[in-house]
């Protein structure tokens, strides 16, 4: 029995420093967890109607759930003498804290984006300024996030002597490596540089209406390397961002969202243009998609068999313009069908030899015709 007591005492004496250190570190973790609960309660009840605080809660509380306990453990580490002397807990904690700090900074960038989206709305008729700001900030957000993660990774690697030596070796061979990497990644680097050019010069912006690769759609997403165009039929066209600097495309909303829509009709030369103009005014007056600027009809071109007329109407944006064009086209065609059917396109043909046949019929007399007898009449 004395031997067992001595064994337990010796075992406890060896484990006691670690137990004390673990208790201290656990107390630090509990303190960090309590701090997270306090932050959640205060932000929820004291700033209930503040949008920025709500965005901070949504983006940061999940990360703070493990970051603050880790921070408490790190702050309690000097008091945990045995664990501190072991050497390995500190680098591990620093690595996790640097990663957590990088994640927090990235989430803060997203919070700034949420605040921007809240203040500058895209769902308005004239959203040119909003699209400019959104395009610039989304590209800037990706650049900031990439920079933060690069710095966090470098800070983690610099803790370890082996990686410091590796870094010195990389610097020594930077001349050759830069040439190799530059040659291998020239396309990727070109896209990155193009992304910065797009952010500054803005040939395209978010929600711009474009015609690219013979497809009509809106700019849905702009990244540092590619652009997503949402086509009218819900398909997505993904293009490298350098495409918009090297190839021509049509941007319907480059300077303003207002647009002119055209409706072409082929009609007969007897069409009453004044009546059509009056009908066009009736069609656009009071229509929600007409902005009141332009509504006119002109004889666009005189073709051999038809007259081509053009109805020009204006609207506040491309979607409304498309709906207004359909409305005007249907209304004008229906108006001609009901009131002036002779004005619809028709083909005229002249039958060759008809005059000669008419002359022969007149020479045969008034009774000559398709039912006239062709021989002598016999009677019984």
HUFENWO-V984617 format. One record per helix or strand of 3 or more residues. SS is the DSSP state (a for helix, b for strand). FROM is the first residue (numbers start at 1). TO is the last residue. Records with the same first field share a line. If there is no record, write none. Layout:
SS=FROM-TO  FROM-TO
//
This chain:
a=2-45  51-79  81-86  88-119  128-157  161-172  174-184  186-201  243-246  273-284  318-339  341-343  354-364
b=209-212  215-222  226-231  236-240  259-267  295-302  307-315
//
